[in-house]
Amino acid sequence: MTETVPLPVVSIAETSTQDTLREHTTLRLGGPARRFVTAASADELVNTVRDLDADGEPTLLLGGGSNLVVADEGFPGTVVRIASKGWSGTSVEAGQDWDEFVAATVEKGYGGLECLSGIPGAAGATPIQNVGAYGCEISEVLDSIELFDRRTGEVAAVRADELGFAYRTSVLKGTENGVVLRVRFALSEDGLSAPIRYAELARTLGVDVGARVPAREAREAVLALRRGKGMVLDATDHDTWSAGSFFTNPIVDPANVDVVLARIGEVVGGDVRVPRYPAEHGVKLSAAWLIERAGFGKGYRGKTGSVSLSTKHTLALTNRGGASTAELLALAREVRDGVADRFGVVLRPEPLLINCAL
């Protein structure tokens, strides 16, 4: 059940300063950096970041670039591309393409990651924001990570229960103190998926919620659903030129739920069911549903030029070609403010905003 993929032995490479972040993000947006370097192993990554920190150099760690919105002005420092590749069993290097790893675990008979198929980016980013989809979150299948602590200069294993996981977040998100080097998962070895929790996925598979199916079947169904929503990268499809879901689903405090639902009902009609789901600290609403009911349908462009909401899914803000980050942020503000004005619910961005803000 164990496969070892050798890691490349490559010295740190410096790329042309003419490169821009546009070439390294799934949104295909972002200006230049002062310098780009590539770390091809965990040791190279640690040594590079240590040296840059010692020099006081602003540093941006770059994996798959799938969760970044970078300013048109770029980044005033050094971008470190995390290019460590490979895996051994259920332990994976931070720079490894995530979906390649998921595919390999399914092929080798492991279950647990299949519902996270098709998500772009690198493996090391997944615990940072507690990546989740189709009823599964990283926090449920993570064993531990190997972390470089930039404050102490030490490398140590950190257990999943030490990472403060919550909806789309962890203690690592919003801080630059820790650098993920490797990720280890606790997966089943029976070839079956985790219990199917997401109703849409259960319907697609023709099973009841809570059933387990062959992991390969669940992966194929998830990929098909994601493709239908423009959430699987395709260079020819501008609906995939995005950072995935731009807004997280809002969680409303229990004390405010009735007031929020009443206001929504005043707008859409009291007999319309508002999608809502239990959450750890309140009630989770559907950001996509709110966006559409606020008047922003699929493909909405507004006055923002070469960006639009995806024609397949209203949660994705997309670059239709030749766009700027400023245009993307203008559309994001329009959608955020429109939902807030109509329903009193404030949407929060999911991707990291680098040298820019909403």
N, C-alpha and C positions, 0 to 999 in steps of 0.2 A: 504493500500500500504506500510505500515511500519512494518518492522520486527526487533525486538531487540534480538540480540544474546548475552547472558550474557558473561561477561569477567571472566576468571578464576582468583581466588585470590590465587596467589602462591608467596611465598617469593623468593627473588633472590637466584638462585641456582648456585653453582660453580661446574663445571665439571672437570674431570681429566685433568691434565696438559699433559697427554699422547695423548690427542686428537690432531688431525691435521686439518688444513683447508681443506685438501682433503676430509674429511667426511662431509664438510659443503658447498661445492661449486658444481655447476652443471657440471663443467669441471672435477671434482674429482682430482683436483691438489692443491698443497699448503702444506707447511711444518707446524711445530708446532707453537703455540703461548705460551707466558709465562703463560697465564691464560685464561680460558674461564668462563664467567658468563652469566646467562640468566635473562633478565628482562621481566616479564610476564604481565606488565601493563605499561601504559604511566607514571604513577607516579614513578614506580620502575625505569624506564628508565631514567627519569630526575634525580632522586636522585643518581643513579649509576654513570651517566656521570659527575654530579657535583662533586662527591667524587673523581673520578679518575682525573678530571681536577685539583682539589685542591691538589692532590698528585703529579701532574706533570707526570702522567702515560700515555704513548702512548696508544691510544685507537682506535680500529677498530670496527665500527658498522656493524653488520652482519644481513641482513634480510634473503632473500631466497638464497643468494650466487650465483645468476644467472648472475651477471654482474661483477664478480671479477676474476682477474688473480693474484694469490698469488704466491710469490716466493717459490722456493723449500726450502729456508732457513726459511720460515714462517714469523711470525710477532713478533717483539721484544716488546711486550706489552700485554695488555688485550683485548681480543675479547669480545664484548658485543652482545650477540644474542638477537635481538628484537623479542620477542615472544608474544607481545600483540595481542589478537585475538578478532574477533567479529565485528559486524556492526549494525547500527541502520538506517534503511531507506537507504539513499545515503551517509551516513557518515561511514567511515571504519577505524579501528585501523591500525597502521603502520605495525604491524607484521603479519597481516592477509594474508593468501595465496591469491594472486591476482585473479587467475582464479576461485577459489571458490566464491569469491565476485562477479565477473562478472556473473557467472552462476546464482547466487541468484538474482541479479538485473533483469536479463532477465526473470527469472521464475516469479518474482513479477510484471512484466509488465512495467519495465522501459526500455527506449531505449537510446543509446548513447555510451555504452561501448562494444557492441557486436563485433565490428571489432578488439577489443583488446583482444579477447578470446585466450586462450592457451598460453599466454605469461607467462613464469615462473617467480617466485620471489614474493616478498612481496609488498603490496599496498603502503607502505611508500616510496618505491624507485621510483614509477612511475612519480611523478612530478619532481624529481631531474634531470632526463635526458630527460624529456618530451617524455616519451615512445610513440611510434607510430607504426602503422601497418595498411596495407590495407586502406589507405586514411584517417585515423583518428589519432589525436594526443591528449594526455592528456590535453594540453593547451586549447583545444576546448570544453572540457566538465568539466573542473575543476572549482569549485566555490571558494574554499579556503583551506588552510591547517592550522593545529595547529602546531606551531613551537617552540621548545626550543632553545633560542639564548644562545650559550655557552659563548659569550663575556659579555653579560649583566646578565645572569642568569635568564632571564625572559621567560615566556611562553606567546605567543600571537597568535592571528589569523592573517594570512597573506592572502590577496586576490590574486586571480590568476594574476591580472594585475600588481601586485607588484613583480612577480617572474622572470621577464625578459626572458620569454620563446623565444626560437629560435629552429632551427632544432636540435633535440636530445640534448638539453641543457637548462639550466636555471641558475639563479644566485646561486643556491645551488650546482651545479656541480663543482667539483674541489676545494671545500672548505669544511672544517670540522666545520665551525662556527654554522651551524644550524642542528638541529635534528628534523626530521619530526615525529610527534606524532600521528596525525590523518589526514585524507584526506576527504574532502567533495566535492561531485560532483553535478552538475546541469544537471539533466537528464529529458528527456521527460517521460510522464506518459501514453502515448497512445499505448504502446506495439510495436511501430514501430521503426525500425533502424534509425540512422542518414542517410542522403542521401548517397547512395553508390557512391563513387568517384573513386575507384580503378577498372580499366578496367577488370583485371583478375577476380576479385570478381563478377563484374556485369555479365560477361559471364557465370560464374559458376551458378549464380542465374537465368540467363535467363532474365535479365532486362536491361534497358538502364542506363547508367551512370547518376546519379542524382536521381534515383528512391529511394523510401523508401519501405522496405519490413518488414514483421514481424521480430522483433529482434531475435526471436528464430531461424528462418531460416537463417538469416545472421550469427549468431553464429555457427551453424552447418556447414555452408559452409566455414567459416574461419578456423574452426578446421580441416576440411578435407584438405584444402589447406596447412595448416601448417604441418599436419602429412605427407603429400606427400613430404615436404621439410625437414623433420627431425627436425622440430621446436616445437614439443610437447614432453615433457619429457617422456622417456620410458627407464627404467633401462636395458632392454635387447637389446636396439638399440644404438650402439656406435655413430651413427650419431647425437644422441641427447646429447651426452656427450660433451657439448660445452657451450659457453657463448652467444649463439645466433649469430647474425651477428657480426663478429669481427671488421669489418671496416664500417665506416659510408659512405654513398654516398657523393662523393666530390662535393663541390659547387665551381664553377669557377666564378671568378670576370667577370662582363660583358665586361670589357676592354680586357680581355684575351681569351674570348670564341672562337673567330674566329681562333686565333693562335693555341689553343689547339685542336680544331676540325680539323684544317688542318693537324696537326701532326698525329692525330689519323687516318685520312683519308689516309695519306701516308703509314701507316702500314697495315690497313685492306682493303684499296681500297676506292676510292672516291665515288663509287656508293653505299656503304654500309651505311645504316641509323644508326647513333649513337644515342642510346636512351638518351633523355635529357628532362628535365622538368623545368618549371619555379620555382624559389626559391626566398625567400625574398631578398637575397643579391647577386643574380647572377643566374647562370644556374646549376641545379643539374644533375650530370651524374650518371650512374649506376655502382657502384663499382663491382658488380657481373659480369657485362658485360665486364668491363675492365680487371678483373682478368682472365676470360676465354680467352679473346683475347690476353692476354699477355703470354699465354701458360700454365696456371694453371687450368686444368680441374677438374671436380668432382672426388674426391678420390685421388687427387695428394698428394704424400708423400714426394717427394724430398729425402733428405738425413737425415731426421729428426727422424727416428726411429718409435716410437709408436704413432705418430700423423699424421693426414692428413686433407686435406679439406674434408668436408662431401661428401659422395657419392651421395647426393641428392641436395646439394646447395653449391655453391662455396664460399659464404660469411661466412660459419661456419667453424672454425678450431676445430677439434675434437680429443679427447683422445681415442685411439683405445684399451686402456687397458694397465696399467703399464707405462704410459708416465710420463715425467717430465715437469715442467714449462719451463725449459731451452729449451727442444725440441720444445715445442709449440711456444716460442718466436723466435726460429731460423726459423721455418716455416713462421711465421708472417713477419719476416724481409725479407725472400726470396721473398715472395709474394709482399710485399710493394715495395721493391727495383726493382723487375722485372717490375711492373707496371710503376714505375717512370722512369726507363731506357727506356722502350718501348714507353710510351706515354707522359712523362713529367708531369704526374699527381701524386701527393703525397696522399696516403691513410692514414687516421687517425684512430687509434683504438677507438672502441666504449666502451668496458669494462674498468673498473678502474684497473690500474696496481698497485698492492700492494707490495712494497719493491722490485720492479723490473721495468725494462724499455725496450722499443724497441730501 
